[in-house]
Amino acid sequence: MAAHKGELRVLSRRFVLAVPVLAVCWIAVLALVLRFGGEAPAVFVPFPPADLLASLPDAAVTSVSPILLTLRSDTPDLTQRLYAAGAWLVLPAGLEGCIPGAP
């Protein structure tokens, strides 16, 4: 019985450590795909610099909070311009999912 509890403890510890690693990897994949050619209807900028919007006059703000800014633009190079304007991370927003038209 004690060996079973020890195994459960090890599995629990591995799971608790794996979840944040998986989350960081998923965010990195999203950011890299968007940075190197992916497209999204809108983008998230976490912890945006205060003067970010001043350098992007053609970007429309769709949502704003103290820690997250959501932007939309018709220009295809929005991601590159955001990084050039000082954003440290740009993530895709407004993606539908794997199945078109799914609720």
Stockholm file with secondary structure:
# STOCKHOLM 1.0

chainA/1-103         MAAHKGELRVLSRRFVLAVPVLAVCWIAVLALVLRFGGEAPAVFVPFPPADLLASLPDAAVTSVSPILLTLRSDTPDLTQRLYAAGAWLVLPAGLEGCIPGAP
#=GR chainA/1-103 SS CHHHHHHHHHHHHHHHHHHHHHHHHHHHHHHHHHHTTCCCSEEEEESCCTTTGGGCTTCEEEEECSSEEEEECSSTTHHHHHHHTTCSCCEEESCCCSSTTCC
#=GC SS_cons         CHHHHHHHHHHHHHHHHHHHHHHHHHHHHHHHHHHTTCCCSEEEEESCCTTTGGGCTTCEEEEECSSEEEEECSSTTHHHHHHHTTCSCCEEESCCCSSTTCC
//
